[in-house]
Amino acid sequence: MALQSMTGFARREGTSGRWRWAWELRSVNGKGLDLRLRLPPGLERMENDVRRLAGEHFSRGNMQASLSLSAGESRTETVLNQEALSAVLALRDQLGGIIDPAPLQLDTLLSIRGIIEFRDSEDGDEAIAARDADVVAGLIAALSDLRQMRELEGAALARILLDHVSTIEGLTLMIERDPSRSPQEIATRLAAQVAMLMDGSGTLDRERLHAEAALLATKADLREEIDRLKAHVVAARDLLGKGGPVGRKLDFLAQEFNRESNTICSKSNAAAVTAAGIELKVVIDQFREQVQNLE
């Protein structure tokens, strides 16, 4: 399954009978799937279908979906108010002995308000059903377009993230191979520090001092942090290769990367290791910033 970013745009439009419709979809970063709809009056019944279809395509992102609908042509029909006409005819009969009982002309009827009405004709149930089906098909096509755009951007993000992971791995190996971590170097450094302390004060217990120095050396060892960083590198590459909605998992890994780099910097007693640890933190921040864009 391909990686997806959470940003994208898609537009689909078309016609169905005398109707013209257009879908516009926009997506940005979000913690979950938050869909905001704008549907024309009378089409609120489509909301459940739109949400269901969006959920089938995406799992995260703040999305806006708007539908515009307009009639391409107007059709007018006449409606005869039979009750009003009967009332007018009855009135004419009642006044037959008073006024000229000549037959009513069409222009006369048209001039009487309420007898004949002109209004836009409504589509039948079949036409409405066909229009709604075309609109839903347009939505599915727009969702596919949006997904394709998000996948293209997701592929670009994957390349960037893999580069960051390689840099993290390289810095981890640099720290692991640093001469300051060799047992001989550690022993030499501790011996020099112990000798300096002993020269400064003859009251210090030599055995106790050596024990404390050994304890400090153990606490300063970076083996566990390096091993965990290597494991996180493997996990990150596995997730990026697996694809799908892995943004949350990668964000967790970014936090773990940062935790180990902080520990390395706090334990470091060599300038080269400290410099590598600081650079590691910079790359991890860049990694996490890009991860925020992934589904």
Secondary structure by P-SEA (a helix, b strand, c coil): cbbbcccbbbbbbbccccbbbbbbbbbcccccbbbbbbbccccccaaaaaaaaaaacccccbbbbbbbbbbcbbbbbbbbaaaaaaaaaaaaaaaccccccccccaaaaaaccccbbbbbbbbcaaaaaaaaaaaaaaaaaaaaaaaaaaaaaaaaaaaaaaaaaaaaaaaaaaaaacccccaaaaaaaaaaaaaaaaaacccccaaaaaaaaaaaaaaacaaaaaaaaaaaaaaaaaaaaacccaaaaaaaaaaaaaaaaaaaaaacccaaaaaaaaaaaaaaaaaaaaaaacc
